[in-house]
Amino acid sequence: MEATKRIEQALADSLARGEIQGCPPKLAAAMQYAVFPGGARIRPRLCLAVGQACGADAPGVLFAAAAAIELLHCASLVHDDLPCFDDAATRRGQPSVHAKFGERIAVLTGDALIVMAFQTLARGAANKPERLASLLVTITESVGMPTGIVAGQAWECESRVVLAEYQRAKTGALFSAATVAGAEAAGQSAGPWHALGEYIGEAYQVADDIRDVVGTEESLGKPVGRDAVLGRPSAALELGLEGALNHFERLVGKAIASIPPCPGAAQLRSLMRSEVNRLLPREYATA
């Protein structure tokens, strides 16, 4: 719970820096609206969990990386919901940003949150500049081309797509950034942590596909059944519900097995199992 509170504070601090006198009030309000109240904050929490398992020695760097990743995630949701993409009227149980503030402000909100993410990272890593370069490479690659979340969104515009490639870019990239950045913020080698993020990210996307089929708008806070309506790649539609659930369990097993040796490995494995069970509707979660 303490980690969640610190993430919320880091996000609030980042937004407060952008709300200086004279800034456009609608844009400032829309940015606050896009970030608060947040969802599960699973990506920044994953970043913190890895950093702490690695023995984080620079909390300021770690929380800046976690906040940057969440700001990028929030930006992606604002853009995803736009009429030119998902045309979603709700998000997190309330009107989406474009539904409340208009399409032009929504586009600018997503853009501004992307910039703010890197401002936050640069400020937070100021006392450990030797770690900033690798963090910038990790996080920028997770959002750009050729395999970041922008590429994932672009795959939805193609007539043919391999499901695994789509999921790796659309969702897995930012999860991989979370695990790798957590290690890098702690001054550890990034290489061993890629696999954990990739597996958790793919598992999250499979769970999201399942929720889109069996969930309700009330429980998810957003429209359901959109994958079928929009013709998007979906594990639940491609593999069937049972096949998608089995695939989810295989990915979770691979994720936990991939955790490299570190001071907090045992605690991290336990945390991963408890966290992933929250991704599925209660009736489908395993003990």
Secondary structure, 3 states (H helix, E strand, C coil): CHHHHHHHHHHHHHHHHHCCCCCCHHHHHHHHHHHCCCCCCHHHHHHHHHHHHCCCCCHHHHHHHHHHHHHHHHHHHHHHCCCCCCCCCEECCEECHHHHHCHHHHHHHHHHHHHHHHHHHHHHCCCCHHHHHHHHHHHHHHHCCCCCHHHHHHHCCCCCCCHHHHHHHHHHHHHHHHHHHHHHHCCCCCHHHHHHHHHHHHHHHHHHHHHHHHCCHHHHCCCCCHHHHHCCCCHHHHHHHHHHHHHHHHHHHHHHHCCCCCCCHHHHHHHHHHHHHHHCCHHHCCC
